[in-house]
Every structure is written in C-alpha cells, then in structure tokens.
Amino acid sequence: MLPPWPSAWPVGIILGPCGLTGFGYQIRVIFMRRTIDFASPDWLDWALFSAVPVLGNASLLAGAAGLIAGKSFAP
C-alpha cells in the first residue's frame, strides 16, 4: 500500500478493525463448527479452514498495531 498520508498510522487504523472483525468472525465459526453433529471434520479441515484464517487475521492485527505505533516490523 502506498498511502497518500505523511504517516502510516491512518492505514493501521483502517486495517485494525478489519483484522479484529475477521478474527472475531473466525472464532465464532470455530465455535459453530464444534456444535455441528452431522459432520466430523478431521485435523486437516480444522487446520486449513480454522487455524490458517485465525493466524492471518492475527498477523493483520499485529501489522496494524505496528503501523499505529510506527515500528519497523509493520508492513
């Protein structure tokens, strides 16, 4: 992203709620998936459709926090 702003913290403010919303939604999906009785997903289903999106949203939150704080680990 090349924001037209002189600093990067507005991009962090934009990306933070997106990551938080995705993280919360994925946690809700995990809880809903545990209550389903007609299918029993195996470990690969849990890894690909639950763990990977949670890690992606967590990295988006970490990047947004880094952009707001102005740290070097931010994208």
N, C-alpha and C positions, 0 to 999 in steps of 0.2 A: 504494500500500500504506500502510496505517496500522498500523504495528506497535504492540503494547501495551508495548514496552520504552521505557525513558527515553532510549536512544541508538539510532542506526540501524545500528551495526556488526554486530549479530546477523543482520540481514537481508542484509548484504553477505556474511557467512559462509555463509548459506544459498544465495544466488544465485551465488556464485563457483564452487562445484563444478558447479552446473547448467550454467553457461556454459562451463566447461572441458570437461565431458563432451560437450556439444553440439559444441564446436569440434573436439575430437579425433575424434568420430564423423564429422563432415563432412569432415575431412581424409582419413580412411580411405575414405569414399565416393568422394572425388575420385580417390584412387589406384586404387580398384577400377574406377571408370568408365573410366580410361585404359587398362586392360587388356582391356576388352571388345572382341571382334573382330566381332561380328555387327551392330553398330550404330555409326554415326559421328555423334555429336551435333555440332550446329553451335554457333556462338558464342552464340546466344540460349539454347540449352539450358544451356551452361556458365554463362552469366551468371545465369539465373533459378534454377537448381537447385544451383549450387555457390557462386558468389560472394556472392549475397544472404544465404544462411544463414550463411556464414562471417562476413560483416560483422555480422549480427545477434548471433551468439554473441560476437564480439569486443566489441561495444558492451555486451553483458551483463557481460562480464568487466571492462570499464572502469568501468561503473556500480558493480559490486560492490567494486572496488578503491577507488572514491571513497567509497562508504558506509563501508568499513572505516576509511579514512583521515579521514573526516569533512570532505571537500572539498565546495565549493559546486557543482561540476559534476555531482555524483551525483544520480540521480533522487529 
